[in-house]
Amino acid sequence: MNSLKNNPITFLSIIAFAASLLSACHSDKNEQQASKQQDTVQAVSVVLVPVQKGKLSTTIAVPGELIPYQQVDLYAKVNSYVKTLLVDIGSEVHKGQLLATLEAPEINSQLAGAQSRIKQQEAMYFASKATYDRLYSTSKTPGTVSQNDLEQAEAKKNSDLANVEAAKSSYKEVAANLNYLEIRAPFDGVISSRNVNLGAYVGPGGKSTDPLFVLQDQQRLRLVVSVPEIYTGGLNAKDQVTFSVAALPNQKFTAQVKRIAGALDEKLRSERVEMDVFNKDKKLLPHTFAEVNVPMPSRDSAFIVPKTAVVMSTEKVFVVKVVNHRAVWVDVKKGFQSGDLMEVYGDLKTGDKVAKQATDEIRNGSEVKD
């Protein structure tokens, strides 16, 4: 002991070695305790539910617009003046009904000129025909009329006849313009807009580009919606939709899908769907916006799990499957949702157990208990 005291370096070395042994023992004990605590933390308690196979039906809410089943802008085809107006905004009209009359004095002049040209051409034709008939009668006596003169007379007669037919066609063309001086309804409907007054100058040469009238079929409307691309696989031409409008918030209306575009709009990336809405009481106004609930029945059999079993993190979408008390993250794709259930597609099979309340805090490979 005295020798150790006399050698301070050796004495300090022994003390340091003993301290290191004590520290190592304490560290091993801490690691064992930490390991036990970690095992306790990793053994997460979860409620398991079985994966089932099936189909879900749901609805999506999309905005829509009610537009007239038929709508037409009525213009004047020829330059003219408004002579009479027989309808106004809100007038109910029937197919073929006269809406307005126009007048164009120059058309009457053109018609008289065309008629005069017919008479002129007819006179020339009658003269050439008489000449041909005389030559033909004379030619029956041999040597009196040459064959060339007879052929020339026949050609002149046929040419004058063609001119008569051309003059008659010109007359019909001018006379047809008289029909354009009468504006008639092409179908039953309601006048929703009138943009002219008596005496207004209308036609292609007029200053105004607005139509004379706008005619709408308001007793039958088209409900038009654009269904996003992700939902187009569930569309069915026999489905019924429900919708409501802001003007009548306490009423629900129904309509059946009639027309599906069959292609996506390049800008909106959606498919146009149309429903027919009968509006005999005229409660619904054309160009009203509607809130439409479109049914989306699933066409493919999918795995059904609770909505809470699907984890949507910033990196992936997955469910936590439990195999031998170990958590396994399984990547999935979402399908339709209905209530508390959701369709998923992924590496699953019927009967697999997944965590009902799944979060990304249940780490992949961690121990779980049910």
Secondary structure, DSSP 8 states (H G I E B T S, - for coil): -HHHHH-HHHHHHHHHHHHHHHHHHHHHHHHHHHHHHHHHHHSEE--EEE-EEE--EEEEEEEEEEEESSEEEE--SS-EEEEEE---TT-EE-TT-EEEEEE-HHHHHHHHHHHHHHHHHHHHHHHHHHHHHHHHHHTTSTTSS-HHHHHHHHHHHHHHHHHHHHHHHHHHHHHHHHHTTEEE-SSSEEEEEE---TT-EESTTSS--S-SEEEE--SEEEEEEEEEGGGGGG--TT-EEEEEETTEEEEEEEEEEEEEEEEE-TTT-EEEEEEEEE-TT--S-TTEEEEEEEEEE--S-EEEEEGGGEEE-SS-EEEEEEETTEEEEEEEEEEEEETTEEEEEES--TT-EEESS--TTS-TT-BEE-
